[in-house]
Amino acid sequence: LRELIENIKLATGKTQEQISLGANYKQKTLTQILSQKEVNSAVIPHLHFVYRKDLDGLNKSTYIEKRRNHKLTKQDRRIPLYDAPAVGGITETDMTPIHAPSGTIDVGDLLHDSEAAIRIYGNSMIPGYPPGCVVGLNKVTINFIEPGEIYVIETVDRRILKRLFYVNDDPESTSLLCISDNTMLFEGGARHGKLAYPPFIIPKKEIKQLFVVTGVIKRNSNSVIINRKS
């Protein structure tokens, strides 16, 4: 009831006494009602009915203001989008250095903690990272990784998206183990029954840049997969 009265004050500019008189209540009556532990169930519907047009106008203006604020907030959540695609497999790709963005992408709340974003191609990381999806990136040092997390690894001749582990689970190892999420097996042929995207090792010295993936935006979806531990 207090909240309703405050909204009516906001919508009409009237005092509590004027609100009471407009609803055929005396000032002291409404004050007494507010002081009670239990309110008559007819009071709130009655006030809603009397001031319904004012409240409707308030709701509309409040909605418009919220939308305006939402748009302003979203404008502040644009991050650089790099037109230097990473592939899920080990196929060579355009190795244009990640140094200048081709534009920006509006990520809203999805990738709000990301420094940049890049588009992914290839099938080795499906279903979590399908071709055409955009992933958020934060640049990290090669000296430490979180085993099992998703990274974009840039070497001299390729840029790939993989789940990284230390070789033999040894943090002192000079190489990293790259694992694909796609566990599809070959059917028939010389590689029958073997992984289409087998694990492979990259020596740390070959890694030029390393980016941890903070999340993913998929086509036809507003969902985000957060991989980095908070």
N, C-alpha and C positions, 0 to 999 in steps of 0.2 A: 504494500500500500504506500509506503514512504517513497519507493522508487517510482510508482505511478504518479504520485503527486509532484515529484521533482520533474518528471517528464512533461506533465501538464504545465508546470511553471515555465519550463523551457520552451514549450510549444506556443504558449499564450502570452507569456510575460506577466501573468497575473500573480498576485500574492496568494498565500494559503487561504486567507479570509475571503478574497474574491472568488477563489475556486469553490469554496464551501457555499457561498451565496449562489453561485451559478448552478450548483447542483442541488439547491434548495436545502442545504445544511447550514446551520449556524456555525460561526467560527468555533465556539467552544465545543460544539458537538463533534466536529472533525478532530479537534485536538484531543478530546476525550477518547474518540475511537482509536487514535494513534497510540494512546497510552495503555490501551487494553492488551492483554496477552493474546486474546482471541478476537478476531474481527468478524463481524457479521458477514456472511457469505454474499450478501446482496450489495455491499458497499462498492467493491471493486468493479463488478459488471456495470453498476449504475454510473460510476465515474467514467468508465470506458465509453458508455453509450452517450453521455452528455458531451464529452469532449472528443468524440471519435474523429471528427473532421480535422481537428487540430493535431491529434496524435498521428493520423494518417499522413498529414503534411510533414510532421516531424520525422516519421519513419522514412519517407521518401528522401528528404534532405540529408538524413543520416546515412542512408544507403549510397547516395551520390557522393557524399564526402568520403565514405569508406572506399568506394571504387577509385576516387581521385587519389587518395592516399596510397591505395594498393598499386596503382600505376606508377606513381612517383617512386614508391619503394622498389618496384621491379626494375625501374630504370637504373637503379643503383646496383643491380645485381647482374650486370653484363660483364662477361669475361672474354679475353681474346680467344678466337677460334683460329687454329693454325691449319692452313691448307697443305699439310704435309702428312698424308695418311700413314697410319701404322697398319700392318697386316697381322692377322692371327697366326698365319703359318710362317715359314722361313723363306718365302719367295722374296726376291729382291724387289724393292720399291723405290720410288723417287726419294732420294736422300737429300732433298732440299733442307738445309739446316733449320732447326726450330729456333728462329731468331726474330722473325717479324710476322705478326698475325695478318691474315687476309681480311679479317673483319672481327666482329664480336658476335656472341650468342647470348640470348636472354635465357638464363637458367633458373630464374626465380629462386625458390627455396631448395631446388633439387641439388644443385652443385655449388651452393653458396660458399663452401669452404675451399673451392678450387681456385688455383692461380690461372689456369688456362684450360682449353679443351681441344680435342683432336678427334678426327673421324677414323673408324676402324673398318677394315675390309678383311675378307677371308672367313673361313668356317671353323678354324681350329679351336675357337673359344666359345662356340655355341653350347648350350642355349643362352647363357648369361650375357654374352657379348656378340650378338648377331651382326652380319655385315651391314654397314650403313649406320650403326649406332655411334653416338658421340660419348666419349669418356672425359671426365674431369681429371686434371693432372696437377700434381704438386711436385716440383723438382726436389730430389733427395740426393744424398751422397752415397757413393758405392761402398763406403766403408761399413755400412750397416743396413740390413734389410730385415723385414718382418717375414719370416718363412711362411709361405702359403698365401701371401698377399699378391694382388695383381699389379704388374708394373708394365710400363712401356719402356723398352730397352733400345737404345740407339747405339749402333756400332758404326764402323766405317762404311759398310755396304748394306745395311738393313735396319729397319725400325719395326720392332715386333711387340706384340702384346702377349704376355705369358705370366703364369703363376710361378713365382721364384722360390727356390729352396737352396740351402747350402749343400754342396756335394758332401755326401756321407754325414749330413747334419753337423758339419764342422764349420763354425763361424770363421776359422782361420784359413779355410780353403781358398785357393787362388782362383777358383771357378764357381759358377753358379749353375744350378740345374733348372732348366726351363720345362715346365709341364703345361700341356694343353688340357682344357676342360672337355673337349670333344673326344669321347672314348670310342668312336666308330671304328669297326674292324673291316679289313678288306674281305670281300667275299669272292673267292675264286682267284685264279692266277698264282703267280710265284709268291705273292705276299699274303696268300689266304690266311685269315685268322690273326694277322698282325695289325697293330694299331696304324690307322691312317695318319695320325699325327703323333709319332713317338717322341719321348723326352729327348732332349739334347743338352749339351753343356756349352756354356760360353765362358771363356776366360775373362776374369775381371779386367785385365789390361786392354781388352778389345772394346770395352764399354766406354763410349764417349759421354753419354748422358743417360741419366736414369730418372724416371718419373713414377711416383706411386699414383695409382688410379684411385680417385676418391669416390667415384660413382659413375653411373651410366644412364644415358637417356636413349631409349629405344624408339624406333619408329612406331607410330600408332599406339604409343603408350606414354603415360605421364609418371610411370613408376620409376623409382631409382633404387639401385642396389648399392649399398654402402659397403665397401670392402675394408676400408681402413678402420682400425679399432679407435674408438674415441677415448 
